[in-house]
Amino acid sequence: MAEAPDIQPTRNIKLVIAYNGAAYHGWQRQAEGLATVQQTIEDVATRVMGHRVVLHGAGRTDAGVHAEGQVASFHTPNLAIPLMGLRRAIQAKVPGDIAIRSAVVVADDFHASRSATGKTYRYRIYVGPDRPVSLHTLVWRYPHYHLDISRMRDAARRLIGTHDFRGLATSAEQRENTVRTIFRCEVADLSREIHVAVQGDGFLYNMVRNIVGTLVEIGRGQHWRHSRQVWLPDRIDRILTTRDRRDAGPTAPPDGLTLACVHYS
């Protein structure tokens, strides 16, 4: 009788990661020589675990975008390192702009991306003529116009629900299915900062930054340097109907965007 194959036991490790993305070309591993968050952590984890580690991230963040709750998972046959020691060892060797917030063992079929049910992003806009040096790379400094919060909130509410968001995706978006569900889109006035929080079951390329750029266009009204017609909150209805990117506002810069949380069932 043939012997059963020797199956080596493994652990599936889930990491929750925070980072300041200013120094990186996004999350995803890229061409040789380009610093990315994924590559940086993989290189360190490979040395710690004693074998090649490949991280599966919950989602890609663009160059300059930050995270407080990015999630990544990887399988390892190394059962000897305790979880706390594993987290501390990786934490000690990554740069100071990356933090490993937690490390836990999860079910073998857990996958950081495929198991996710949604994500929450937060965008920070700093409104005022001064330059907030301590917030450099963390906010979109917007010194030019007064922003009407009530109009922005009205527009944000119109995004909630299941819609075709093609008009709020970048022209480089290649996915045929551009229907997504937004569960929450809120605009908070925090004196010198305006925060836009968006929670959905998935997002298209640059979708959140295009939403923010459009909300700002709606909030700023008409300025003496601009002769264009004022955008009202129902501009969102038009964008969702025409699905035309040209009807939406500009893409907000990456600096103010943070992946706040990845949701799982």
Beta strands, then each sheet from edge to edge (+ up, - down):
strand 1: 11-19
strand 2: 56-57
strand 3: 66-76
strand 4: 98-106
strand 5: 116-127
strand 6: 140-142
strand 7: 161-164
strand 8: 179-190
strand 9: 193-200
strand 10: 257-264
sheet 1: 2+ 3- 1+ 4-
sheet 2: 2+ 3- 10- 5+ 6+
sheet 3: 2+ 3- 10- 5+ 9- 8+ 7-
end
